Amino acid sequence: MRALEESTVLVTGATDGLGRAVAERLAVEGATVLIHGRDKARLAAAEADIEMLAGADRVRTYQADFASLAEVQDMADQVIRDEPELHALINNAGIGYGSGEREESADGHELRFAVNYLSGFLLTQELLALLRDSAPARIVNVASIGQAPIDFDDPQIGQGYDGTRAYGQSKLAQITWGMELASRLDGDGVTVNSLHPSTFMPTKIVAEIGQESIDTLESGVEATVRLVTSPEMDGVTGRFYDRLRESEPHQQALDPEARRRLWDLSTELTGPA
């Protein structure tokens, strides 16, 4: 990874919680930060706050609702038009367990799978050429140790829906795809790693389930920023980290056939209608 002062980093889901704190940290340390959110007013507020901390021209905004693949595609197109370089992409945007009722995205996909995984998959695939041209570059997936295997006979969980399972499935999908993408990018100068940043940080997702915080937000920021900036991570790819330590994800992420099936499913679901 090049010096932060020479780096442009895109952080999705950056108007609050971990994403906002990571964007602030990177901007203060010298990076040009592209922040994504779905709400125009909250994006503007985040931009103003980060500029107060880091100085003018350190942040640019991109708006898209990750429940809509069309909006994600439009955002990717805009980034490609506007940004000459992209040195890191942090796939952080996501939603929690929900009310327990199955919900669908604008495209008819199970909502957690769509927002937490499919939109990041599409955005990354669309930005890969820019990342390659900007190499060395890094992709970081903010996942979780709360993982559930994908039932490829019912990946949209049409039967026996459970919000916790849906959330865990979406997070394991991030890790599984990240490992497969890393293997396909070998030698391209772009690394891909996933992490569980911390356990029950004081974020909106945690508050929604009435869970008391265990880890601090700062610990999650430290673990995430490390994968983006640490020289120790140069050339390291296809890994999963539990906070600061390398860990092993659910066995499905290590299965080459499962990785292939997820890649094919993701390509099918995000492709042209």
NORJOMO-V974452 format. One record per residue. N is the residue number from 1. RES is the residue in one small letter. SS is DSSP state (helix for helix, strand for strand, loop for the rest). PHI is phi in radians with two decimals (999 if undefined). OMEGA is omega in whole degrees, -180 to 180 (NA if undefined). Layout:
N_RES_SS_PHI_OMEGA ; N_RES_SS_PHI_OMEGA
This chain:
1_m_loop_999_179 ; 2_r_loop_-1.29_178 ; 3_a_loop_-1.02_-178 ; 4_l_helix_-1.02_-180 ; 5_e_helix_-1.10_180 ; 6_e_helix_-1.93_-172 ; 7_s_loop_-1.97_172 ; 8_t_strand_-2.01_-174 ; 9_v_strand_-2.20_175 ; 10_l_strand_-1.77_179 ; 11_v_strand_-2.05_177 ; 12_t_loop_-1.51_-178 ; 13_g_loop_1.09_-170 ; 14_a_loop_-1.92_179 ; 15_t_loop_-1.65_175 ; 16_d_loop_-2.78_173 ; 17_g_helix_1.03_-176 ; 18_l_helix_-1.07_-178 ; 19_g_helix_-1.03_179 ; 20_r_helix_-1.09_-178 ; 21_a_helix_-1.16_177 ; 22_v_helix_-1.13_179 ; 23_a_helix_-1.07_178 ; 24_e_helix_-1.08_-178 ; 25_r_helix_-1.07_-178 ; 26_l_helix_-1.14_180 ; 27_a_helix_-1.17_179 ; 28_v_helix_-1.08_-179 ; 29_e_loop_-1.47_170 ; 30_g_loop_2.09_-178 ; 31_a_loop_-1.32_165 ; 32_t_strand_-1.51_-172 ; 33_v_strand_-2.00_174 ; 34_l_strand_-1.75_-177 ; 35_i_strand_-1.87_179 ; 36_h_strand_-1.93_172 ; 37_g_strand_-2.79_-180 ; 38_r_loop_-1.74_-176 ; 39_d_loop_-1.95_-175 ; 40_k_helix_-1.07_-178 ; 41_a_helix_-1.17_-180 ; 42_r_helix_-1.21_175 ; 43_l_helix_-1.10_-180 ; 44_a_helix_-1.11_179 ; 45_a_helix_-1.15_179 ; 46_a_helix_-1.11_179 ; 47_e_helix_-1.04_-179 ; 48_a_helix_-1.10_-179 ; 49_d_helix_-1.15_-179 ; 50_i_helix_-1.18_178 ; 51_e_helix_-1.15_176 ; 52_m_helix_-1.12_-179 ; 53_l_helix_-1.41_-169 ; 54_a_helix_-1.94_-178 ; 55_g_loop_1.80_-178 ; 56_a_loop_-1.16_176 ; 57_d_loop_1.15_177 ; 58_r_loop_-1.67_-173 ; 59_v_strand_-2.50_172 ; 60_r_strand_-2.29_-172 ; 61_t_strand_-2.01_176 ; 62_y_strand_-2.40_-174 ; 63_q_strand_-1.92_174 ; 64_a_loop_-2.91_172 ; 65_d_loop_-1.57_-177 ; 66_f_loop_-1.29_170 ; 67_a_loop_-1.49_179 ; 68_s_loop_-2.29_179 ; 69_l_helix_-1.15_178 ; 70_a_helix_-1.12_178 ; 71_e_helix_-1.20_177 ; 72_v_helix_-1.11_178 ; 73_q_helix_-1.08_178 ; 74_d_helix_-1.08_179 ; 75_m_helix_-1.12_178 ; 76_a_helix_-1.03_179 ; 77_d_helix_-1.07_-180 ; 78_q_helix_-1.18_178 ; 79_v_helix_-1.04_-179 ; 80_i_helix_-1.08_179 ; 81_r_helix_-1.19_-168 ; 82_d_helix_-1.64_-171 ; 83_e_loop_-1.92_179 ; 84_p_loop_-1.26_-179 ; 85_e_loop_-2.49_174 ; 86_l_loop_-2.54_-173 ; 87_h_loop_-1.82_176 ; 88_a_strand_-2.72_176 ; 89_l_strand_-2.21_178 ; 90_i_strand_-1.89_179 ; 91_n_strand_-1.47_-174 ; 92_n_loop_-1.94_-174 ; 93_a_loop_-0.99_180 ; 94_g_loop_-3.04_176 ; 95_i_loop_-2.22_-175 ; 96_g_loop_-1.55_-172 ; 97_y_loop_-1.26_-179 ; 98_g_loop_1.41_-175 ; 99_s_loop_-1.46_-176 ; 100_g_loop_1.81_177 ; 101_e_loop_-1.57_179 ; 102_r_loop_-1.19_179 ; 103_e_loop_-2.16_180 ; 104_e_strand_-2.16_177 ; 105_s_loop_-1.37_178 ; 106_a_loop_-1.07_-179 ; 107_d_loop_-1.67_178 ; 108_g_loop_1.48_178 ; 109_h_loop_-1.67_175 ; 110_e_strand_-0.95_-164 ; 111_l_helix_-1.10_-178 ; 112_r_helix_-1.19_176 ; 113_f_helix_-1.09_-178 ; 114_a_helix_-1.20_-174 ; 115_v_helix_-1.30_-174 ; 116_n_helix_-1.35_-175 ; 117_y_helix_-2.18_-171 ; 118_l_helix_-1.03_-179 ; 119_s_helix_-1.18_175 ; 120_g_helix_-1.16_175 ; 121_f_helix_-1.02_-178 ; 122_l_helix_-1.10_-179 ; 123_l_helix_-1.02_-179 ; 124_t_helix_-1.12_-180 ; 125_q_helix_-1.06_-179 ; 126_e_helix_-1.24_-177 ; 127_l_helix_-1.68_-175 ; 128_l_helix_-1.04_-179 ; 129_a_helix_-1.10_179 ; 130_l_helix_-1.15_178 ; 131_l_helix_-1.11_178 ; 132_r_helix_-1.05_-179 ; 133_d_helix_-1.15_-179 ; 134_s_loop_-1.72_-173 ; 135_a_loop_-0.95_8 ; 136_p_loop_-1.27_-178 ; 137_a_strand_-2.47_-177 ; 138_r_strand_-2.32_173 ; 139_i_strand_-2.00_-179 ; 140_v_strand_-2.19_177 ; 141_n_strand_-1.77_177 ; 142_v_strand_-1.48_-175 ; 143_a_loop_-1.90_-175 ; 144_s_loop_-2.89_169 ; 145_i_loop_-1.43_173 ; 146_g_loop_-1.44_-172 ; 147_q_loop_-2.12_176 ; 148_a_loop_-2.36_-178 ; 149_p_loop_-1.18_178 ; 150_i_loop_-1.48_171 ; 151_d_loop_-1.55_-176 ; 152_f_loop_-1.21_173 ; 153_d_loop_-1.44_180 ; 154_d_loop_-2.65_-175 ; 155_p_loop_-1.15_179 ; 156_q_loop_-1.57_179 ; 157_i_loop_0.88_176 ; 158_g_loop_-1.27_179 ; 159_q_loop_-2.07_176 ; 160_g_loop_1.11_-176 ; 161_y_loop_-1.14_175 ; 162_d_loop_-2.56_-175 ; 163_g_helix_-1.08_179 ; 164_t_helix_-1.14_177 ; 165_r_helix_-1.12_-179 ; 166_a_helix_-1.08_178 ; 167_y_helix_-1.11_-180 ; 168_g_helix_-1.09_178 ; 169_q_helix_-1.13_-179 ; 170_s_helix_-1.14_-180 ; 171_k_helix_-1.29_176 ; 172_l_helix_-1.15_177 ; 173_a_helix_-1.06_177 ; 174_q_helix_-1.02_-177 ; 175_i_helix_-1.17_-178 ; 176_t_helix_-1.06_178 ; 177_w_helix_-1.12_179 ; 178_g_helix_-1.03_179 ; 179_m_helix_-1.19_178 ; 180_e_helix_-1.18_179 ; 181_l_helix_-1.08_179 ; 182_a_helix_-1.01_-180 ; 183_s_helix_-1.19_-180 ; 184_r_helix_-1.36_-178 ; 185_l_loop_-1.71_-175 ; 186_d_loop_-0.91_179 ; 187_g_loop_1.63_-178 ; 188_d_loop_-1.55_-178 ; 189_g_loop_1.43_178 ; 190_v_strand_-2.07_179 ; 191_t_strand_-1.81_-179 ; 192_v_strand_-2.37_177 ; 193_n_strand_-2.43_-180 ; 194_s_strand_-2.16_179 ; 195_l_strand_-2.66_163 ; 196_h_strand_-1.68_-169 ; 197_p_loop_-1.22_178 ; 198_s_loop_-3.02_-177 ; 199_t_loop_-1.78_177 ; 200_f_loop_0.81_174 ; 201_m_loop_-1.25_178 ; 202_p_loop_-1.31_-180 ; 203_t_loop_-2.13_-179 ; 204_k_helix_-1.08_-180 ; 205_i_helix_-1.06_-180 ; 206_v_helix_-1.22_180 ; 207_a_helix_-1.09_-178 ; 208_e_helix_-1.09_-179 ; 209_i_loop_-1.74_177 ; 210_g_loop_1.22_-178 ; 211_q_loop_-1.64_174 ; 212_e_loop_-1.24_-180 ; 213_s_loop_-1.18_174 ; 214_i_loop_-1.96_178 ; 215_d_loop_-1.73_178 ; 216_t_loop_-1.45_175 ; 217_l_helix_-1.11_-179 ; 218_e_helix_-1.06_179 ; 219_s_helix_-1.17_176 ; 220_g_helix_-1.18_177 ; 221_v_helix_-1.09_-179 ; 222_e_helix_-1.03_-178 ; 223_a_helix_-1.15_-178 ; 224_t_helix_-1.25_-179 ; 225_v_helix_-1.09_178 ; 226_r_helix_-0.99_-179 ; 227_l_helix_-1.22_-180 ; 228_v_helix_-1.54_-167 ; 229_t_helix_-2.05_-171 ; 230_s_loop_-1.21_174 ; 231_p_helix_-1.05_179 ; 232_e_helix_-1.11_-179 ; 233_m_helix_-1.63_178 ; 234_d_loop_-1.02_177 ; 235_g_loop_1.35_179 ; 236_v_loop_-1.45_-175 ; 237_t_loop_-2.64_177 ; 238_g_loop_1.25_-176 ; 239_r_strand_-2.03_173 ; 240_f_strand_-2.17_-178 ; 241_y_strand_-2.13_170 ; 242_d_strand_-1.72_-172 ; 243_r_loop_1.06_-176 ; 244_l_loop_-1.74_-175 ; 245_r_strand_-1.94_175 ; 246_e_strand_-1.10_-177 ; 247_s_strand_-2.45_179 ; 248_e_loop_-1.85_179 ; 249_p_loop_-1.36_173 ; 250_h_loop_-0.90_-174 ; 251_q_helix_-1.01_-179 ; 252_q_helix_-1.06_-180 ; 253_a_helix_-1.18_-178 ; 254_l_helix_-1.69_-176 ; 255_d_loop_-1.59_-178 ; 256_p_helix_-0.99_-180 ; 257_e_helix_-1.20_178 ; 258_a_helix_-1.13_177 ; 259_r_helix_-1.06_-180 ; 260_r_helix_-1.11_-178 ; 261_r_helix_-1.13_178 ; 262_l_helix_-1.15_179 ; 263_w_helix_-1.04_-179 ; 264_d_helix_-1.12_178 ; 265_l_helix_-1.10_-178 ; 266_s_helix_-1.14_178 ; 267_t_helix_-1.09_179 ; 268_e_helix_-1.15_-176 ; 269_l_helix_-1.28_-178 ; 270_t_helix_-1.78_-178 ; 271_g_loop_-1.36_179 ; 272_p_loop_-0.99_-180 ; 273_a_loop_-1.15_NA
